[in-house]
Amino acid sequence: RFALYDSNMHQSLIAKHTMKAEGERALEKREFEPFIQPIFNLASGALVGGEALVRWRHPDKGLIPPGQFLPFFESHIREEVCCFLASMESSGIASVPLSVNISRLEFYDPHLCDNLVDLVKRYKLPPSRLRLEITESAYAEDEKMADAVARLKGLGFTILMDDFGSGYSSLNMLKDITVDILKIDMGFLARQDQSQRSESILEAIVSMARFMDLRIIAEGAETKEQV
């Protein structure tokens, strides 16, 4: 590979190193805060799960968006989520499964599956309590993903395909990779008011998922009309 150098490359590198260095301090000061986005059953209205999101409450910069720091601290975030679930269990508070993200790059780590198993064992949680979200684009880019996903399912983890419909969705991909839950990209709901076509596509996806015995989560359902 080769690239034409410009000064932005250097600034980007400095910013990454600075972020990582500050992040180490932030870990010690516990500045990373989990936020739980709830998942409801539309038929019953019951709370059935949640997605763990994280924000960095920096003492000087305020809330830092996750895109700037997540690549460095994904494993720590999963640790915090398991700690949160375990603390609820020990306090006798009923909890629901929480989902966390697994990035495409993490699948190149041969110890990923073992590390996830060790994590839930350390906090005495069944694997089904920690749901694993993998983006649709990650499935599409790497055919070996199917083997890793199959192994994680075999170990008892629930697998979600995140952002379905945001990229080049392939029905063959759903045939070859056995996920448990489809998360429909929130863009479909955002476009609902503008296009009957989006609504028809959404209806087709839901029908197909039900036929394949897949559960569905629609991201971003906030208004009565969207629900």
C-alpha positions as CSV (number, residue, x, y, z in Angstrom):
1,R,0.0,0.0,0.0
2,F,1.0,3.6,-0.4
3,A,-0.7,6.9,0.4
4,L,-0.1,10.6,-0.2
5,Y,0.9,12.3,3.0
6,D,-0.8,15.3,4.3
7,S,-0.6,17.0,7.7
8,N,-4.1,15.7,8.7
9,M,-2.7,12.2,9.0
10,H,-0.2,13.4,11.7
11,Q,-2.9,15.3,13.6
12,S,-5.2,12.3,13.4
13,L,-2.5,10.1,14.9
14,I,-1.8,12.5,17.7
15,A,-5.5,12.7,18.5
16,K,-5.8,8.9,18.7
17,H,-2.8,8.7,21.0
18,T,-4.1,11.5,23.2
19,M,-7.5,9.9,23.4
20,K,-6.1,6.6,24.4
21,A,-3.8,8.2,27.1
22,E,-6.7,10.2,28.5
23,G,-8.9,7.1,28.4
24,E,-6.6,5.2,30.7
25,R,-7.0,8.0,33.2
26,A,-10.7,8.0,32.6
27,L,-10.9,4.3,33.3
28,E,-9.3,4.8,36.7
29,K,-11.6,7.7,37.5
30,R,-14.7,5.8,36.2
31,E,-15.7,8.5,33.8
32,F,-17.3,6.1,31.4
33,E,-21.1,5.9,32.1
34,P,-23.4,3.1,30.8
35,F,-26.7,4.2,29.4
36,I,-29.4,1.6,28.8
37,Q,-31.7,1.9,25.8
38,P,-34.8,-0.1,26.5
39,I,-36.3,-2.8,24.3
40,F,-40.1,-3.4,24.6
41,N,-42.4,-6.1,23.4
42,L,-44.9,-4.2,21.2
43,A,-47.6,-6.8,21.8
44,S,-47.5,-6.7,25.6
45,G,-45.7,-3.5,26.3
46,A,-43.3,-5.4,28.6
47,L,-39.7,-4.5,29.0
48,V,-37.8,-7.5,27.5
49,G,-34.2,-6.2,27.1
50,G,-31.9,-3.3,26.6
51,E,-28.9,-2.2,24.7
52,A,-25.9,-1.0,26.6
53,L,-24.6,2.4,25.3
54,V,-21.7,4.3,26.8
55,R,-20.7,7.9,27.1
56,W,-17.5,9.4,28.4
57,R,-18.2,12.3,30.8
58,H,-14.9,14.2,30.4
59,P,-14.2,16.7,33.2
60,D,-13.3,19.4,30.6
61,K,-14.9,18.4,27.3
62,G,-18.2,17.2,28.6
63,L,-19.9,14.2,27.0
64,I,-17.6,12.7,24.3
65,P,-19.5,10.7,21.6
66,P,-18.7,7.0,21.4
67,G,-17.3,7.1,17.9
68,Q,-14.2,8.9,19.2
69,F,-13.3,6.3,21.9
70,L,-15.1,3.0,21.5
71,P,-12.5,1.3,19.4
72,F,-10.1,1.5,22.3
73,F,-12.4,0.4,25.1
74,E,-14.9,-2.1,23.8
75,S,-13.8,-4.9,26.1
76,H,-13.9,-2.6,29.2
77,I,-17.5,-1.6,28.3
78,R,-18.5,-5.3,28.2
79,E,-16.9,-5.7,31.6
80,E,-18.9,-2.8,33.0
81,V,-22.1,-4.2,31.6
82,C,-21.5,-7.6,33.2
83,C,-20.6,-5.9,36.5
84,F,-23.9,-4.0,36.3
85,L,-25.9,-7.1,35.6
86,A,-24.2,-9.0,38.4
87,S,-24.8,-6.2,40.9
88,M,-28.5,-6.3,40.0
89,E,-28.6,-10.1,40.5
90,S,-26.9,-9.9,43.9
91,S,-29.3,-7.1,45.0
92,G,-32.3,-9.2,44.1
93,I,-33.4,-6.8,41.3
94,A,-35.0,-8.4,38.3
95,S,-33.0,-7.6,35.2
96,V,-33.3,-8.2,31.5
97,P,-30.6,-9.3,29.0
98,L,-28.4,-6.5,27.7
99,S,-26.7,-6.4,24.3
100,V,-23.2,-5.1,23.6
101,N,-21.3,-4.5,20.4
102,I,-18.6,-6.7,18.9
103,S,-16.6,-5.0,16.2
104,R,-15.5,-6.6,13.0
105,L,-11.8,-6.3,14.0
106,E,-12.4,-8.2,17.2
107,F,-13.2,-11.3,15.2
108,Y,-9.6,-11.4,14.0
109,D,-8.7,-12.2,17.7
110,P,-8.5,-16.0,18.0
111,H,-9.2,-15.7,21.7
112,L,-12.4,-13.7,21.3
113,C,-14.9,-16.5,22.0
114,D,-12.8,-17.8,25.0
115,N,-12.5,-14.3,26.4
116,L,-16.3,-13.7,26.2
117,V,-16.9,-17.1,28.0
118,D,-14.4,-16.2,30.7
119,L,-16.1,-12.8,31.2
120,V,-19.6,-14.1,31.9
121,K,-18.2,-16.9,34.1
122,R,-16.2,-14.4,36.2
123,Y,-19.5,-12.6,37.0
124,K,-21.5,-15.8,37.3
125,L,-23.9,-14.9,34.5
126,P,-25.4,-17.3,31.9
127,P,-24.2,-16.4,28.4
128,S,-27.8,-15.5,27.4
129,R,-27.7,-12.5,29.6
130,L,-25.0,-10.8,27.5
131,R,-26.3,-10.4,23.9
132,L,-23.8,-9.8,21.2
133,E,-24.5,-7.3,18.4
134,I,-22.6,-7.5,15.1
135,T,-23.2,-5.1,12.3
136,E,-24.7,-6.2,9.0
137,S,-21.6,-4.8,7.2
138,A,-19.3,-7.0,9.2
139,Y,-21.1,-10.1,8.1
140,A,-21.0,-9.0,4.5
141,E,-17.3,-8.2,4.5
142,D,-16.0,-11.5,6.1
143,E,-17.2,-14.9,5.2
144,K,-15.3,-16.5,8.2
145,M,-17.7,-14.6,10.5
146,A,-20.2,-17.4,10.1
147,D,-17.9,-19.9,11.9
148,A,-17.3,-17.6,14.8
149,V,-21.0,-16.7,15.1
150,A,-22.0,-20.4,15.1
151,R,-19.5,-21.1,17.9
152,L,-20.7,-18.2,20.0
153,K,-24.3,-19.4,19.5
154,G,-23.2,-22.9,20.5
155,L,-21.8,-21.5,23.7
156,G,-25.2,-20.0,24.6
157,F,-24.8,-16.4,23.5
158,T,-27.7,-14.6,21.7
159,I,-26.6,-13.0,18.5
160,L,-28.1,-9.9,16.9
161,M,-27.5,-8.6,13.4
162,D,-27.3,-4.8,13.9
163,D,-28.2,-2.1,11.4
164,F,-30.0,-4.6,9.0
165,G,-31.0,-2.7,5.9
166,S,-28.4,0.0,6.2
167,G,-25.9,-1.5,3.8
168,Y,-26.0,-4.1,1.0
169,S,-28.4,-6.5,2.7
170,S,-28.3,-10.0,1.2
171,L,-30.9,-12.7,1.8
172,N,-28.2,-15.2,1.2
173,M,-26.4,-13.8,4.2
174,L,-29.4,-14.6,6.4
175,K,-29.4,-18.1,5.0
176,D,-25.7,-18.7,5.7
177,I,-25.4,-17.0,9.1
178,T,-27.7,-18.1,11.9
179,V,-28.5,-15.1,14.0
180,D,-31.3,-14.9,16.7
181,I,-32.5,-11.4,16.3
182,L,-32.6,-8.9,13.4
183,K,-32.2,-5.2,14.4
184,I,-33.8,-3.1,11.6
185,D,-31.9,0.0,10.9
186,M,-33.6,3.1,12.3
187,G,-33.4,4.8,8.9
188,F,-36.5,2.9,7.9
189,L,-38.6,4.5,10.6
190,A,-37.0,7.9,10.0
191,R,-38.2,7.6,6.4
192,Q,-41.6,6.4,7.2
193,D,-43.2,9.8,7.0
194,Q,-41.7,10.5,3.6
195,S,-42.2,7.3,1.7
196,Q,-44.8,4.6,1.4
197,R,-42.1,2.6,-0.3
198,S,-40.1,2.5,3.0
199,E,-43.1,1.2,4.8
200,S,-43.6,-1.6,2.2
201,I,-40.0,-2.6,2.5
202,L,-40.2,-2.6,6.3
203,E,-43.3,-4.8,6.1
204,A,-41.6,-7.2,3.8
205,I,-38.5,-7.5,6.1
206,V,-40.8,-8.2,9.1
207,S,-42.7,-10.9,7.2
208,M,-39.5,-12.5,6.0
209,A,-38.0,-12.5,9.5
210,R,-41.1,-14.1,11.0
211,F,-41.1,-16.8,8.3
212,M,-37.4,-17.5,9.2
213,D,-38.4,-17.6,13.0
214,L,-36.2,-14.6,13.7
215,R,-37.1,-12.1,16.4
216,I,-37.1,-8.4,15.3
217,I,-36.0,-5.2,17.0
218,A,-36.9,-1.9,15.2
219,E,-34.5,0.8,16.3
220,G,-35.6,4.3,16.9
221,A,-39.3,3.7,17.5
222,E,-40.1,6.7,19.5
223,T,-43.5,8.1,18.3
224,K,-46.9,6.5,18.4
225,E,-46.9,6.5,14.6
226,Q,-43.6,4.8,14.3
227,V,-44.7,2.1,16.8
